[in-house]
Amino acid sequence: MKYYIVDAFTDKPFGGNTAGVVLLENDTFPTDNQMQAIAAELRYSETAFVRLDGDSRYTVRYFTPKGEVELCGHATIATFSLLHQLGMASGPCRCKTLAGDLEVEAATRVMMQMATPRIVGTLGEEDTAEVYRAVGLPGYRPTLPVQIAYSGLADVMLSIPSVEVLNTLQPDMEAVSALTRRLDAVSIHPFVLADDDHTAHVRDFAPAYGVPEESATGTANAALTHYLATNGFIQPGDHSFLQGEAMGRPSVVATQLAPDSGIRVGGTAAIVAEGKLFV
């Protein structure tokens, strides 16, 4: 099998968020144990395994170093940017995932349809206090509700008072891991509404899945787009989220919010390396 290392949500190598992409040589996926071992060996937050089904249809499965997840935004952007650059995909494509079948536009800027978004729940006072304590802001009283939002994966949306505070957060990763598992969420997604060219500045912590912090997360920012729209902070249209500043890997995640067709997430990607797997 061929594998590639691709930086998503950037147009230059060594920026954005890195994903492994494995192109299958036939129509049979490796065993779950093999895919898990490959993801652990590559050590990126997610590795996508791609099967070409024909007629612009593809099946993609996603593994973190610790387990399979239903969907990964940045790995999908990396996958279809790679396929487009290799001449293996162009225009509207159908991507089959464990989160459902999604539409993806394979082009210089890849845009992908996200799973139908929803608010899973709103945290009570005790859980809210515990979340802020876990990310390093004990005693903070938010003015916005702390809610779990879903758009392929469930993430905890957490408002932060300023960009300076956001970028200096020092979360207790053990506490975050235990908390997200208890809340049945993948990550905690702190954000600050922006007064610049972006909709918000964000970070994302998912240590329960072996990812202490990600520099760009498509699913979480789609969920944040839905959260902000639901709470009346944004209107339908184009939005962007700046992530990865605290990691030195700034990434711009674009989203499109449409009243009737849901949320799309996208961006560009750069191929960093390629090789062969002998399994």
C-alpha atoms as a printed R data frame, in Angstrom:
    type eleno elety resid chain resno       x      y       z
1   ATOM     1    CA   MET     A     1   0.000  0.000   0.000
2   ATOM     2    CA   LYS     A     2   1.130  3.531  -0.669
3   ATOM     3    CA   TYR     A     3   1.002  6.078   2.112
4   ATOM     4    CA   TYR     A     4   1.301  9.848   2.058
5   ATOM     5    CA   ILE     A     5   1.880 12.511   4.674
6   ATOM     6    CA   VAL     A     6  -0.339 15.512   3.962
7   ATOM     7    CA   ASP     A     7  -0.694 18.856   5.766
8   ATOM     8    CA   ALA     A     8  -4.336 20.001   5.706
9   ATOM     9    CA   PHE     A     9  -5.772 23.507   6.076
10  ATOM    10    CA   THR     A    10  -2.621 25.091   4.700
11  ATOM    11    CA   ASP     A    11  -1.088 25.592   1.262
12  ATOM    12    CA   LYS     A    12   2.506 25.044   2.428
13  ATOM    13    CA   PRO     A    13   4.269 22.021   3.918
14  ATOM    14    CA   PHE     A    14   4.909 22.017   7.680
15  ATOM    15    CA   GLY     A    15   1.811 24.047   8.498
16  ATOM    16    CA   GLY     A    16  -1.793 23.176   9.212
17  ATOM    17    CA   ASN     A    17  -2.714 19.753  10.578
18  ATOM    18    CA   THR     A    18  -0.942 16.617   9.406
19  ATOM    19    CA   ALA     A    19  -2.694 13.387   8.454
20  ATOM    20    CA   GLY     A    20  -1.554 10.069   7.143
21  ATOM    21    CA   VAL     A    21  -3.357  8.870   4.009
22  ATOM    22    CA   VAL     A    22  -3.131  5.219   2.931
23  ATOM    23    CA   LEU     A    23  -4.341  4.268  -0.579
24  ATOM    24    CA   LEU     A    24  -5.542  0.671  -0.755
25  ATOM    25    CA   GLU     A    25  -4.304 -1.415  -3.667
26  ATOM    26    CA   ASN     A    26  -7.497 -3.492  -3.895
27  ATOM    27    CA   ASP     A    27 -11.075 -3.433  -2.628
28  ATOM    28    CA   THR     A    28 -10.294 -5.071   0.714
29  ATOM    29    CA   PHE     A    29  -9.417 -3.078   3.803
30  ATOM    30    CA   PRO     A    30  -6.648 -4.390   6.042
31  ATOM    31    CA   THR     A    31  -7.821 -5.851   9.346
32  ATOM    32    CA   ASP     A    32  -8.779 -3.408  12.100
33  ATOM    33    CA   ASN     A    33  -5.688 -4.463  14.040
34  ATOM    34    CA   GLN     A    34  -3.460 -3.736  11.041
35  ATOM    35    CA   MET     A    35  -5.001 -0.307  10.431
36  ATOM    36    CA   GLN     A    36  -4.677  0.484  14.129
37  ATOM    37    CA   ALA     A    37  -1.020 -0.578  14.066
38  ATOM    38    CA   ILE     A    38  -0.328  1.551  10.975
39  ATOM    39    CA   ALA     A    39  -1.954  4.611  12.569
40  ATOM    40    CA   ALA     A    40   0.096  4.074  15.723
41  ATOM    41    CA   GLU     A    41   3.272  3.672  13.645
42  ATOM    42    CA   LEU     A    42   2.665  6.879  11.658
43  ATOM    43    CA   ARG     A    43   1.803  8.665  14.935
44  ATOM    44    CA   TYR     A    44  -0.357 11.415  13.423
45  ATOM    45    CA   SER     A    45  -3.610 12.364  15.087
46  ATOM    46    CA   GLU     A    46  -5.531 10.583  12.319
47  ATOM    47    CA   THR     A    47  -4.682  8.310   9.421
48  ATOM    48    CA   ALA     A    48  -7.238  7.813   6.640
49  ATOM    49    CA   PHE     A    49  -7.532  4.517   4.743
50  ATOM    50    CA   VAL     A    50  -9.041  5.091   1.295
51  ATOM    51    CA   ARG     A    51 -10.737  2.636  -1.053
52  ATOM    52    CA   LEU     A    52 -11.663  3.701  -4.583
53  ATOM    53    CA   ASP     A    53 -15.128  2.319  -5.325
54  ATOM    54    CA   GLY     A    54 -15.457  3.783  -8.854
55  ATOM    55    CA   ASP     A    55 -17.676  6.476 -10.389
56  ATOM    56    CA   SER     A    56 -16.311  9.183  -8.065
57  ATOM    57    CA   ARG     A    57 -17.212  7.093  -5.026
58  ATOM    58    CA   TYR     A    58 -14.804  6.355  -2.191
59  ATOM    59    CA   THR     A    59 -14.891  4.643   1.193
60  ATOM    60    CA   VAL     A    60 -12.725  6.142   3.937
61  ATOM    61    CA   ARG     A    61 -12.004  4.855   7.448
62  ATOM    62    CA   TYR     A    62 -10.167  6.874  10.089
63  ATOM    63    CA   PHE     A    63  -7.860  5.715  12.877
64  ATOM    64    CA   THR     A    64  -6.150  7.684  15.640
65  ATOM    65    CA   PRO     A    65  -3.143  6.162  17.432
66  ATOM    66    CA   LYS     A    66  -5.627  4.715  19.954
67  ATOM    67    CA   GLY     A    67  -8.760  3.797  18.038
68  ATOM    68    CA   GLU     A    68 -11.108  4.211  15.098
69  ATOM    69    CA   VAL     A    69 -13.296  7.324  14.806
70  ATOM    70    CA   GLU     A    70 -16.336  7.819  12.604
71  ATOM    71    CA   LEU     A    71 -15.082 10.897  10.783
72  ATOM    72    CA   CYS     A    72 -12.123 13.280  10.648
73  ATOM    73    CA   GLY     A    73 -12.386 16.602   8.870
74  ATOM    74    CA   HIS     A    74  -8.717 17.396   8.332
75  ATOM    75    CA   ALA     A    75  -7.925 13.845   7.203
76  ATOM    76    CA   THR     A    76 -10.774 14.055   4.673
77  ATOM    77    CA   ILE     A    77  -9.463 17.372   3.342
78  ATOM    78    CA   ALA     A    78  -5.990 15.806   3.139
79  ATOM    79    CA   THR     A    79  -7.362 12.717   1.367
80  ATOM    80    CA   PHE     A    80  -9.327 14.475  -1.365
81  ATOM    81    CA   SER     A    81  -6.674 17.136  -1.930
82  ATOM    82    CA   LEU     A    82  -4.189 14.294  -2.413
83  ATOM    83    CA   LEU     A    83  -6.538 12.417  -4.771
84  ATOM    84    CA   HIS     A    84  -7.101 15.617  -6.757
85  ATOM    85    CA   GLN     A    85  -3.366 16.325  -7.010
86  ATOM    86    CA   LEU     A    86  -2.747 12.739  -8.153
87  ATOM    87    CA   GLY     A    87  -5.467 13.033 -10.815
88  ATOM    88    CA   MET     A    88  -7.637 10.438  -9.068
89  ATOM    89    CA   ALA     A    89 -10.578 12.688  -8.098
90  ATOM    90    CA   SER     A    90 -12.119 15.886  -9.412
91  ATOM    91    CA   GLY     A    91 -15.375 17.688  -8.837
92  ATOM    92    CA   PRO     A    92 -18.270 16.239  -6.812
93  ATOM    93    CA   CYS     A    93 -17.414 12.973  -5.065
94  ATOM    94    CA   ARG     A    94 -19.255 10.670  -2.686
95  ATOM    95    CA   CYS     A    95 -17.352  9.692   0.463
96  ATOM    96    CA   LYS     A    96 -18.690  6.765   2.498
97  ATOM    97    CA   THR     A    97 -17.743  6.970   6.191
98  ATOM    98    CA   LEU     A    98 -18.958  5.480   9.454
99  ATOM    99    CA   ALA     A    99 -20.710  8.831  10.040
100 ATOM   100    CA   GLY     A   100 -22.665  8.410   6.791
101 ATOM   101    CA   ASP     A   101 -22.232  9.221   3.107
102 ATOM   102    CA   LEU     A   102 -20.859 12.723   2.528
103 ATOM   103    CA   GLU     A   103 -20.474 14.921  -0.533
104 ATOM   104    CA   VAL     A   104 -16.943 16.202  -1.153
105 ATOM   105    CA   GLU     A   105 -15.831 18.679  -3.819
106 ATOM   106    CA   ALA     A   106 -12.337 17.644  -4.924
107 ATOM   107    CA   ALA     A   107 -10.515 20.742  -6.182
108 ATOM   108    CA   THR     A   108  -7.628 23.023  -5.190
109 ATOM   109    CA   ARG     A   109  -9.743 23.922  -2.161
110 ATOM   110    CA   VAL     A   110 -11.600 20.846  -0.963
111 ATOM   111    CA   MET     A   111 -15.037 21.399   0.565
112 ATOM   112    CA   MET     A   112 -16.822 18.575   2.333
113 ATOM   113    CA   GLN     A   113 -20.385 18.190   3.510
114 ATOM   114    CA   MET     A   114 -20.561 17.441   7.209
115 ATOM   115    CA   ALA     A   115 -22.887 15.095   9.020
116 ATOM   116    CA   THR     A   116 -26.196 16.680  10.047
117 ATOM   117    CA   PRO     A   117 -25.289 18.909  12.995
118 ATOM   118    CA   ARG     A   118 -27.114 19.004  16.295
119 ATOM   119    CA   ILE     A   119 -26.750 20.131  19.888
120 ATOM   120    CA   VAL     A   120 -26.358 16.964  21.935
121 ATOM   121    CA   GLY     A   121 -26.833 18.607  25.327
122 ATOM   122    CA   THR     A   122 -26.132 21.530  27.625
123 ATOM   123    CA   LEU     A   123 -23.874 21.063  30.645
124 ATOM   124    CA   GLY     A   124 -25.133 21.878  34.120
125 ATOM   125    CA   GLU     A   125 -23.289 24.055  36.633
126 ATOM   126    CA   GLU     A   126 -21.174 21.255  38.137
127 ATOM   127    CA   ASP     A   127 -20.037 19.862  34.791
128 ATOM   128    CA   THR     A   128 -19.400 23.385  33.463
129 ATOM   129    CA   ALA     A   129 -17.176 24.175  36.444
130 ATOM   130    CA   GLU     A   130 -15.347 20.869  35.969
131 ATOM   131    CA   VAL     A   131 -14.653 21.576  32.290
132 ATOM   132    CA   TYR     A   132 -13.194 25.011  33.005
133 ATOM   133    CA   ARG     A   133 -11.116 23.581  35.839
134 ATOM   134    CA   ALA     A   134  -9.787 20.882  33.494
135 ATOM   135    CA   VAL     A   135  -8.593 23.408  30.890
136 ATOM   136    CA   GLY     A   136  -6.944 25.604  33.539
137 ATOM   137    CA   LEU     A   137  -9.599 28.228  34.289
138 ATOM   138    CA   PRO     A   138 -10.967 27.238  37.713
139 ATOM   139    CA   GLY     A   139 -13.775 29.455  38.957
140 ATOM   140    CA   TYR     A   140 -14.464 31.083  35.573
141 ATOM   141    CA   ARG     A   141 -18.136 31.880  35.011
142 ATOM   142    CA   PRO     A   142 -18.986 31.850  31.291
143 ATOM   143    CA   THR     A   143 -21.548 34.112  29.678
144 ATOM   144    CA   LEU     A   144 -22.238 31.549  26.920
145 ATOM   145    CA   PRO     A   145 -23.680 28.075  27.491
146 ATOM   146    CA   VAL     A   146 -21.300 25.125  27.522
147 ATOM   147    CA   GLN     A   147 -22.833 22.667  25.081
148 ATOM   148    CA   ILE     A   148 -21.886 19.440  23.357
149 ATOM   149    CA   ALA     A   149 -22.299 19.926  19.600
150 ATOM   150    CA   TYR     A   150 -22.136 17.237  16.929
151 ATOM   151    CA   SER     A   151 -21.247 17.294  13.248
152 ATOM   152    CA   GLY     A   152 -19.759 13.850  12.741
153 ATOM   153    CA   LEU     A   153 -18.156 13.804  16.186
154 ATOM   154    CA   ALA     A   154 -19.351 15.188  19.522
155 ATOM   155    CA   ASP     A   155 -17.265 18.045  20.972
156 ATOM   156    CA   VAL     A   156 -17.637 20.291  24.011
157 ATOM   157    CA   MET     A   157 -17.946 23.955  22.964
158 ATOM   158    CA   LEU     A   158 -16.239 26.170  25.538
159 ATOM   159    CA   SER     A   159 -16.166 29.985  25.389
160 ATOM   160    CA   ILE     A   160 -12.954 31.682  26.583
161 ATOM   161    CA   PRO     A   161 -12.692 35.379  27.554
162 ATOM   162    CA   SER     A   162  -9.832 36.428  25.226
163 ATOM   163    CA   VAL     A   163  -7.345 35.215  22.616
164 ATOM   164    CA   GLU     A   164  -4.502 35.793  25.092
165 ATOM   165    CA   VAL     A   165  -6.168 33.542  27.658
166 ATOM   166    CA   LEU     A   166  -6.994 30.980  24.964
167 ATOM   167    CA   ASN     A   167  -3.398 30.693  23.790
168 ATOM   168    CA   THR     A   168  -2.006 30.369  27.322
169 ATOM   169    CA   LEU     A   169  -4.365 27.622  28.504
170 ATOM   170    CA   GLN     A   170  -2.541 24.709  30.123
171 ATOM   171    CA   PRO     A   171  -5.117 21.940  30.405
172 ATOM   172    CA   ASP     A   172  -4.819 18.972  32.734
173 ATOM   173    CA   MET     A   173  -4.833 16.286  30.049
174 ATOM   174    CA   GLU     A   174  -5.734 13.469  32.436
175 ATOM   175    CA   ALA     A   175  -8.723 15.453  33.663
176 ATOM   176    CA   VAL     A   176  -9.741 16.374  30.096
177 ATOM   177    CA   SER     A   177  -9.467 12.732  29.030
178 ATOM   178    CA   ALA     A   178 -11.599 11.475  31.901
179 ATOM   179    CA   LEU     A   179 -14.148 14.238  31.427
180 ATOM   180    CA   THR     A   180 -14.623 13.764  27.688
181 ATOM   181    CA   ARG     A   181 -15.031 10.033  28.157
182 ATOM   182    CA   ARG     A   182 -17.682 10.588  30.823
183 ATOM   183    CA   LEU     A   183 -19.511 13.114  28.634
184 ATOM   184    CA   ASP     A   184 -19.226 10.811  25.596
185 ATOM   185    CA   ALA     A   185 -17.403 13.539  23.647
186 ATOM   186    CA   VAL     A   186 -14.242 13.398  21.551
187 ATOM   187    CA   SER     A   187 -12.740 16.751  22.521
188 ATOM   188    CA   ILE     A   188 -13.007 20.027  24.357
189 ATOM   189    CA   HIS     A   189 -13.047 22.875  21.829
190 ATOM   190    CA   PRO     A   190 -12.304 26.274  23.449
191 ATOM   191    CA   PHE     A   191 -13.062 29.340  21.318
192 ATOM   192    CA   VAL     A   192 -13.014 33.130  21.336
193 ATOM   193    CA   LEU     A   193 -15.280 35.130  19.038
194 ATOM   194    CA   ALA     A   194 -12.967 37.253  16.878
195 ATOM   195    CA   ASP     A   195 -12.953 40.905  15.889
196 ATOM   196    CA   ASP     A   196 -10.573 40.318  12.950
197 ATOM   197    CA   ASP     A   197 -10.912 38.506   9.619
198 ATOM   198    CA   HIS     A   198 -11.937 35.261  11.329
199 ATOM   199    CA   THR     A   199 -15.141 34.162  12.963
200 ATOM   200    CA   ALA     A   200 -13.283 32.777  15.975
201 ATOM   201    CA   HIS     A   201  -9.896 31.699  17.287
202 ATOM   202    CA   VAL     A   202  -9.961 28.121  18.594
203 ATOM   203    CA   ARG     A   203  -8.008 25.256  20.145
204 ATOM   204    CA   ASP     A   204  -8.924 21.578  20.437
205 ATOM   205    CA   PHE     A   205  -7.975 18.996  23.093
206 ATOM   206    CA   ALA     A   206  -8.686 15.275  22.552
207 ATOM   207    CA   PRO     A   207  -6.251 13.352  24.794
208 ATOM   208    CA   ALA     A   208  -8.665 10.425  25.268
209 ATOM   209    CA   TYR     A   209  -7.986  9.595  21.602
210 ATOM   210    CA   GLY     A   210  -4.241 10.069  21.872
211 ATOM   211    CA   VAL     A   211  -4.362 13.658  20.564
212 ATOM   212    CA   PRO     A   212  -3.454 16.153  23.308
213 ATOM   213    CA   GLU     A   213  -4.001 19.064  20.903
214 ATOM   214    CA   GLU     A   214  -4.808 19.431  17.203
215 ATOM   215    CA   SER     A   215  -3.792 22.366  15.026
216 ATOM   216    CA   ALA     A   216  -6.898 22.088  12.791
217 ATOM   217    CA   THR     A   217 -10.136 20.182  13.265
218 ATOM   218    CA   GLY     A   218 -12.799 20.213  10.570
219 ATOM   219    CA   THR     A   219 -15.483 18.324  12.480
220 ATOM   220    CA   ALA     A   220 -15.120 20.415  15.652
221 ATOM   221    CA   ASN     A   221 -15.270 23.699  13.739
222 ATOM   222    CA   ALA     A   222 -18.341 22.509  11.858
223 ATOM   223    CA   ALA     A   223 -19.889 21.743  15.238
224 ATOM   224    CA   LEU     A   224 -18.821 25.188  16.458
225 ATOM   225    CA   THR     A   225 -20.425 26.771  13.392
226 ATOM   226    CA   HIS     A   226 -23.699 25.063  14.306
227 ATOM   227    CA   TYR     A   227 -23.325 26.056  17.971
228 ATOM   228    CA   LEU     A   228 -22.757 29.727  17.087
229 ATOM   229    CA   ALA     A   229 -25.687 29.752  14.654
230 ATOM   230    CA   THR     A   230 -27.981 28.031  17.146
231 ATOM   231    CA   ASN     A   231 -27.100 30.601  19.813
232 ATOM   232    CA   GLY     A   232 -27.595 33.539  17.423
233 ATOM   233    CA   PHE     A   233 -23.986 34.679  16.987
234 ATOM   234    CA   ILE     A   234 -23.567 34.066  13.255
235 ATOM   235    CA   GLN     A   235 -25.739 34.036  10.150
236 ATOM   236    CA   PRO     A   236 -25.658 31.742   7.099
237 ATOM   237    CA   GLY     A   237 -22.671 32.367   4.842
238 ATOM   238    CA   ASP     A   238 -18.907 31.835   4.796
239 ATOM   239    CA   HIS     A   239 -16.947 31.660   8.042
240 ATOM   240    CA   SER     A   240 -13.359 30.915   9.032
241 ATOM   241    CA   PHE     A   241 -11.656 29.671  12.168
242 ATOM   242    CA   LEU     A   242  -8.015 30.261  13.079
243 ATOM   243    CA   GLN     A   243  -6.499 27.327  14.942
244 ATOM   244    CA   GLY     A   244  -3.027 26.116  15.855
245 ATOM   245    CA   GLU     A   245  -1.557 29.467  16.919
246 ATOM   246    CA   ALA     A   246  -0.441 28.118  20.293
247 ATOM   247    CA   MET     A   247   1.257 25.186  18.527
248 ATOM   248    CA   GLY     A   248   3.141 27.308  16.002
249 ATOM   249    CA   ARG     A   249   1.121 25.727  13.164
250 ATOM   250    CA   PRO     A   250  -1.561 28.297  12.279
251 ATOM   251    CA   SER     A   251  -4.388 26.789  10.261
252 ATOM   252    CA   VAL     A   252  -7.431 28.340   8.622
253 ATOM   253    CA   VAL     A   253 -10.553 26.178   8.560
254 ATOM   254    CA   ALA     A   254 -13.275 27.462   6.227
255 ATOM   255    CA   THR     A   255 -16.940 26.644   6.802
256 ATOM   256    CA   GLN     A   256 -20.059 27.368   4.774
257 ATOM   257    CA   LEU     A   257 -23.376 27.573   6.590
258 ATOM   258    CA   ALA     A   258 -26.470 27.231   4.427
259 ATOM   259    CA   PRO     A   259 -30.047 27.365   5.749
260 ATOM   260    CA   ASP     A   260 -31.180 24.274   3.840
261 ATOM   261    CA   SER     A   261 -28.054 22.289   2.926
262 ATOM   262    CA   GLY     A   262 -26.251 22.154   6.265
263 ATOM   263    CA   ILE     A   263 -22.562 22.847   6.858
264 ATOM   264    CA   ARG     A   264 -19.536 22.381   4.628
265 ATOM   265    CA   VAL     A   265 -15.937 22.497   5.817
266 ATOM   266    CA   GLY     A   266 -12.873 22.950   3.674
267 ATOM   267    CA   GLY     A   267  -9.443 24.192   2.915
268 ATOM   268    CA   THR     A   268  -6.278 23.488   0.975
269 ATOM   269    CA   ALA     A   269  -3.570 20.888   1.655
270 ATOM   270    CA   ALA     A   270   0.080 20.222   0.846
271 ATOM   271    CA   ILE     A   271   1.720 16.842   0.250
272 ATOM   272    CA   VAL     A   272   4.803 16.462   2.456
273 ATOM   273    CA   ALA     A   273   6.017 12.888   1.821
274 ATOM   274    CA   GLU     A   274   5.118  9.542   0.288
275 ATOM   275    CA   GLY     A   275   6.233  5.952   0.794
276 ATOM   276    CA   LYS     A   276   5.250  2.280   0.790
277 ATOM   277    CA   LEU     A   277   3.848  0.095   3.554
278 ATOM   278    CA   PHE     A   278   4.931 -3.536   3.752
279 ATOM   279    CA   VAL     A   279   2.247 -5.286   5.803
